[in-house]
């Protein structure tokens, strides 16, 4: 067996004395999990510490005791003996020396990330905007704005995507488990081991997934499941009702006890839509303003601070709406469709329009952007869907194939211009 790294004993001593930094603790955990020589050194140290602790308890001077073989001299040894002995013996009693120091394994890797994303790992350590392709241990993953999204992949190739304002805790101790507290989750799950399906929990439902593609929308009072391939077992938590949801079907689990729960065939998507603000702003973002003095109902932009963007920290003034807020299951955008947005502002500033999309077969399909600078007062922006780009750069990928529109966000950046939206409308291009 190769000897441990020269500073391994120092790391053990610093950890036992409470002087190790977070980085040193992580390095020690890694070594004990991966290096047999490091584990052997810790066991030797435990025996040495135990012997010295016995002598200290008996008040026998160290100089008169039988010499104890040491791997290397350690300065101020007596100061460390009792903490080390207590630490290592307690660890062995609880469940083994190695388990005391082993770090949580890395279970997912970030494949794609857009907008504000936050990761909170074990111990409460928070990482704002984790880098692309970084590996993450068990913990909470959050997307913090309408335009944010993050895709992570497990070791077996199963992938999860969070979009919009969503929050999920991810774990894998031999069986994958997702706690989707709120928001939107799309999943492409590879076949799972027998008897260990992937588990998804929301405030109102539990799902068991062996291997399939599906989307979940989680809110405090209901969960909507759309299955694209395979089948998902759905349990309503309030009364334990269970159904199997097959491909191309959807189901809702609410808090209504005893209500019949059934999967229904997904409706064919519509290709035209017009927002209706006259009945309130439920399911939308922004301050709803009722009709007044001849003006129609509208949404007023509200400020939100974004800490991590390509421009640094910014405040956006945003409204958001989508077809689902009016009970529309799916709205399909053809590349030649026209999007029209009507609104008003107190001064002329650039306005960003973002389209959050899904694939017709399920799963996140990207955010598409377009910028315009309307005049102050009432205005109307009209553009073909093909003019939107997957990134804000004009030269980036346009929308080339039919996609389902999930959400429209309209906002200004670091400019409070009194943005209000009266209507959004999607129409098909006129026949030639």
C-alpha positions in Angstrom: 0.0 0.0 0.0 1.4 3.4 -0.9 1.8 5.8 2.1 -0.8 8.6 2.6 -0.1 12.1 1.4 2.4 13.9 3.8 -0.2 16.3 5.2 -3.0 13.8 5.8 -2.1 13.5 9.6 -2.1 17.3 9.8 -5.5 17.5 8.2 -6.8 14.8 10.7 -5.5 16.8 13.6 -6.8 20.1 12.4 -10.2 18.6 11.8 -10.3 17.0 15.3 -9.3 20.3 16.9 -11.9 22.3 15.1 -9.3 24.3 13.1 -9.9 22.9 9.7 -11.4 25.2 7.0 -14.3 24.1 4.9 -12.0 23.4 2.0 -9.7 21.3 4.2 -12.7 19.3 5.5 -13.8 18.6 2.0 -10.3 17.5 1.0 -10.0 15.2 4.0 -13.4 13.7 3.2 -12.3 13.0 -0.3 -9.1 11.3 0.8 -10.8 9.1 3.3 -13.3 8.0 0.7 -10.8 7.3 -2.0 -7.4 6.5 -0.4 -6.9 3.3 1.6 -3.6 4.6 2.9 -5.4 7.7 4.4 -8.0 5.4 6.1 -5.1 3.2 7.5 -3.4 6.3 8.9 -6.6 7.4 10.6 -7.0 4.0 12.2 -3.4 4.1 13.5 -4.0 7.6 14.8 -7.1 6.4 16.6 -5.1 3.7 18.4 -2.4 6.1 19.3 -4.8 8.7 20.5 -6.7 6.1 22.6 -3.5 5.0 24.3 -2.4 8.5 25.1 -5.9 9.4 26.4 -5.7 6.4 28.8 -2.4 7.7 30.1 -3.7 11.2 30.5 -6.7 10.0 32.4 -4.5 8.1 34.8 -2.3 11.2 35.3 0.8 9.3 34.2 3.5 11.6 32.9 4.2 11.0 29.3 7.9 10.8 29.8 7.6 7.9 32.2 5.2 5.9 30.1 6.1 3.2 27.6 7.0 4.9 24.3 4.2 4.9 21.8 5.3 4.4 18.2 4.4 7.4 16.1 4.5 7.8 12.3 5.9 11.3 12.7 6.5 13.8 15.5 3.5 16.1 16.1 4.0 19.3 18.0 1.9 20.0 21.1 0.5 16.4 21.0 -1.1 16.4 24.5 -3.3 19.3 23.5 -4.9 17.1 20.8 -5.2 13.7 22.5 -8.5 13.8 24.1 -10.4 15.6 21.3 -8.9 13.0 18.8 -9.8 10.1 20.9 -13.3 11.3 21.6 -13.9 12.1 17.9 -12.6 8.8 16.6 -14.1 6.5 19.2 -17.5 8.2 18.9 -17.4 7.9 15.1 -16.7 4.2 15.4 -19.6 3.7 17.8 -22.0 5.6 15.5 -21.3 3.7 12.4 -17.6 3.3 11.4 -14.6 5.5 11.1 -14.8 6.0 7.4 -18.5 7.0 7.4 -17.7 9.8 9.8 -15.8 11.7 7.1 -17.2 10.5 3.8 -18.5 13.3 1.6 -21.8 13.1 -0.1 -21.3 11.7 -3.6 -21.7 13.8 -6.7 -25.0 12.7 -8.3 -25.8 15.1 -11.2 -23.9 17.2 -13.7 -25.2 20.5 -15.1 -25.7 20.2 -18.9 -27.4 23.5 -19.7 -28.1 26.6 -17.7 -29.8 29.9 -18.5 -30.6 32.9 -16.3 -30.5 32.9 -12.5 -30.0 29.5 -11.0 -29.0 28.7 -7.4 -27.8 25.4 -5.8 -27.8 24.8 -2.1 -25.9 21.7 -1.1 -25.6 19.7 2.1 -24.6 21.8 5.1 -26.4 24.8 3.6 -23.6 25.9 1.3 -25.1 28.0 -1.5 -23.7 28.4 -5.0 -25.1 31.2 -7.2 -24.9 30.4 -10.9 -23.1 27.1 -10.8 -20.9 26.7 -13.9 -21.8 24.6 -16.9 -20.7 20.9 -16.6 -20.1 21.2 -12.8 -21.0 18.2 -10.7 -23.4 18.6 -7.8 -24.1 16.5 -4.7 -27.6 16.1 -3.2 -29.3 19.4 -2.4 -31.8 22.0 -3.6 -31.8 23.4 -7.1 -33.7 26.6 -7.9 -34.5 28.6 -11.0 -35.2 32.2 -9.9 -36.8 34.0 -12.8 -39.3 33.4 -15.7 -36.5 33.1 -18.2 -34.3 30.8 -16.0 -33.7 27.1 -16.8 -31.3 24.4 -15.8 -30.8 20.8 -17.1 -29.0 18.3 -15.0 -28.1 14.7 -15.8 -27.6 11.7 -13.5 -24.8 9.2 -14.1 -27.2 6.8 -15.9 -28.2 9.5 -18.5 -31.5 10.4 -16.9 -32.1 14.2 -17.4 -34.2 16.8 -15.5 -35.0 20.3 -16.5 -36.4 23.1 -14.3 -37.8 26.2 -15.9 -39.3 29.4 -14.7 -39.5 30.0 -10.9 -39.0 26.4 -9.7 -37.5 24.7 -6.7 -36.6 21.0 -6.3 -34.4 18.9 -4.0 -32.5 16.1 -5.7 -31.1 13.0 -4.0 -29.8 9.6 -5.1 -28.8 7.0 -2.5 -29.3 4.2 -4.9 -32.8 5.4 -5.7 -33.4 8.7 -7.3 -35.8 11.1 -5.5 -37.0 14.6 -6.5 -39.0 16.9 -4.2 -40.6 19.4 -6.5 -41.9 22.1 -4.1 -43.1 24.4 -6.9 -42.7 25.1 -10.6 -42.1 23.2 -13.8 -40.1 20.0 -14.2 -39.4 18.1 -17.5 -37.8 14.7 -17.3 -36.3 12.1 -19.6 -35.8 9.1 -17.4 -33.7 6.0 -18.4 -34.9 2.6 -17.3 -34.4 2.3 -13.5 -33.2 -0.7 -11.4 -35.9 -3.2 -10.6 -37.8 -2.2 -7.4 -36.2 1.3 -7.4 -38.2 3.6 -9.5 -37.4 7.3 -9.6 -39.6 9.1 -7.1 -41.1 12.5 -7.5 -42.9 14.3 -4.6 -44.9 17.5 -4.8 -47.2 19.2 -2.2 -50.2 17.2 -3.5 -48.9 14.1 -5.2 -46.3 11.3 -5.5 -45.1 9.7 -8.7 -43.2 6.6 -9.5 -41.2 6.5 -12.7 -39.4 3.4 -14.1 -38.4 5.0 -17.4 -40.3 7.6 -19.4 -40.6 11.2 -20.6 -43.0 13.5 -18.8 -43.7 17.1 -17.6 -44.9 18.1 -14.1 -46.3 21.4 -13.0 -46.4 21.8 -9.2 -48.3 24.4 -7.2 -49.4 24.5 -3.5 -52.9 23.1 -4.3 -52.5 20.9 -7.4 -50.1 18.9 -9.5 -50.5 18.5 -13.3 -48.7 15.5 -14.9 -48.3 15.2 -18.7 -46.8 11.9 -19.9 -45.0 12.0 -23.3 -43.6 8.4 -23.4 -44.1 5.3 -21.2 -46.3 5.5 -18.1 -46.2 7.2 -14.7 -47.9 6.0 -11.5 -49.6 9.0 -9.8 -50.8 9.0 -6.2 -52.9 11.8 -4.8 -51.6 12.5 -1.3 -54.8 13.8 0.3 -56.6 10.5 0.1 -54.2 8.0 -1.5 -56.0 7.6 -4.8 -53.8 6.0 -7.4 -53.9 6.0 -11.2 -51.5 5.0 -14.0 -51.0 7.7 -16.6 -50.0 6.5 -20.0 -48.3 8.2 -22.9 -50.2 11.2 -24.5 -52.4 11.5 -21.4 -52.5 13.9 -18.5 -53.9 14.0 -15.0 -54.3 16.4 -12.1 -53.9 15.6 -8.4 -55.5 18.3 -6.2 -56.4 18.7 -2.6 -60.0 17.7 -3.1 -60.5 14.6 -1.1 -62.6 11.8 -2.8 -62.8 13.5 -6.2 -62.5 11.0 -9.0 -59.0 11.1 -10.4 -58.6 10.1 -14.0 -56.1 10.4 -16.8 -57.5 12.1 -20.0 -56.2 12.2 -23.5 -54.2 15.4 -24.2 -56.1 17.8 -26.4 -54.7 18.7 -29.7 -52.9 22.1 -29.5 -54.5 25.2 -30.7 -52.6 27.5 -33.1 -54.2 30.9 -32.2 -54.6 32.7 -28.9 -55.5 36.0 -27.4 -55.0 37.0 -23.7 -58.0 38.1 -21.6 -57.2 40.3 -18.7 -60.8 41.3 -18.0 -61.3 38.6 -15.4 -58.2 39.3 -13.3 -54.5 38.4 -13.3 -54.6 34.9 -11.7 -51.7 32.8 -13.0 -50.0 35.9 -14.4 -47.1 38.0 -13.2 -47.5 41.7 -12.5 -50.0 44.0 -10.8 -53.5 43.6 -12.3 -55.2 46.9 -13.0 -59.0 46.8 -13.7 -60.6 48.7 -16.5 -60.9 52.4 -15.6 -61.6 55.7 -17.4 -62.1 54.0 -20.8 -58.8 52.0 -20.5 -58.9 48.2 -20.6 -57.7 45.9 -17.9 -53.9 45.6 -17.9 -50.9 44.2 -16.2 -48.3 46.6 -14.7 -44.7 45.6 -14.5 -43.2 44.9 -11.1 -39.5 45.1 -10.2 -37.3 42.2 -9.5 -33.6 42.1 -8.7 -31.4 39.7 -10.7 -28.1 39.1 -9.0 -26.3 37.0 -11.7 -26.6 38.1 -15.3 -24.3 38.8 -18.2 -24.7 42.4 -17.2 -24.0 41.8 -13.6 -26.7 42.7 -11.0 -29.7 44.3 -12.6 -33.3 45.2 -11.8 -35.9 44.1 -14.4 -39.5 45.5 -14.5 -41.5 42.6 -15.8 -45.0 41.2 -16.6 -45.7 37.6 -17.5 -48.6 35.7 -18.9 -49.3 32.5 -20.8 -52.1 30.4 -22.4 -52.2 28.1 -19.3 -53.5 31.0 -17.2 -56.7 30.8 -19.3 -57.0 27.1 -19.1 -55.5 26.4 -22.5 -53.6 23.1 -22.4 -51.3 23.6 -25.4 -50.7 26.5 -27.8 -48.5 25.6 -30.8 -46.4 28.3 -32.5 -45.6 27.8 -36.2 -42.4 29.6 -37.3 -44.5 31.9 -39.6 -47.0 32.8 -36.9 -47.3 36.4 -35.8 -47.0 37.6 -32.2 -48.6 40.9 -31.3 -48.2 42.7 -27.9 -50.1 45.9 -27.0 -49.2 48.1 -24.1 -48.1 51.5 -22.9 -45.1 53.2 -21.3 -44.3 56.6 -19.8 -41.0 56.9 -21.8 -39.3 55.2 -24.7 -36.8 52.5 -23.6 -35.8 49.1 -25.0 -38.3 46.3 -24.2 -37.4 42.6 -24.1 -39.9 39.9 -25.1 -39.1 36.3 -24.1 -41.0 33.2 -25.3 -40.6 30.2 -23.0 -41.3 27.1 -25.1 -41.8 23.3 -24.9 -41.4 20.6 -27.4 -44.7 19.2 -28.8 -43.5 15.8 -27.4 -42.8 17.3 -24.0 -39.7 18.8 -22.4 -38.2 22.2 -22.3 -37.3 23.6 -25.8 -35.6 26.8 -25.0 -36.3 30.5 -24.4 -36.4 32.8 -27.5 -35.9 36.6 -27.3 -36.6 39.7 -29.3 -36.0 43.4 -28.4 -37.9 46.5 -29.6 -37.9 50.1 -28.6 -41.5 51.5 -28.8 -42.4 55.1 -28.5 -43.7 56.6 -25.2 -47.5 56.3 -24.7 -49.6 53.5 -26.2 -47.7 51.1 -28.5 -48.0 47.8 -30.3 -45.1 45.4 -31.2 -45.8 42.9 -33.9 -43.2 40.4 -35.3 -43.1 36.9 -36.8 -42.2 34.1 -34.4 -39.2 33.3 -36.7 -37.7 36.7 -35.8 -37.1 35.5 -32.2 -33.7 34.1 -31.3 -32.7 31.5 -28.8 -30.3 34.0 -27.3 -30.4 37.7 -27.3 -27.7 37.9 -30.0 -29.3 38.5 -33.4 -27.0 35.9 -35.0 -28.1 33.1 -32.8 -30.5 30.3 -33.5 -34.0 31.3 -34.7 -37.2 29.3 -34.0 -37.4 27.0 -37.1 -39.9 24.3 -36.1 -43.3 24.2 -34.4 -43.0 24.6 -30.6 -45.6 25.0 -27.8 -45.7 28.4 -26.2 -45.6 28.1 -22.4 -45.0 31.6 -21.1 -44.4 35.2 -22.4 -42.3 37.5 -20.3 -42.1 41.2 -21.3 -39.7 43.5 -19.4 -37.3 46.4 -19.3 -33.8 46.2 -17.8 -32.7 48.8 -15.2 -35.4 51.2 -16.5 -38.7 51.9 -14.7 -40.7 53.2 -17.6 -44.2 52.5 -16.3 -44.5 49.4 -18.5 -48.1 48.1 -18.8 -49.4 45.3 -21.0 -53.0 45.2 -22.3 -53.0 42.3 -24.7 -50.9 39.5 -26.2 -52.0 37.7 -29.3 -50.7 34.8 -31.5 -52.1 34.5 -35.0 -51.3 32.4 -38.0 -49.8 34.1 -41.1 -52.3 35.0 -43.7 -52.6 32.5 -46.6 -50.9 33.7 -49.8 
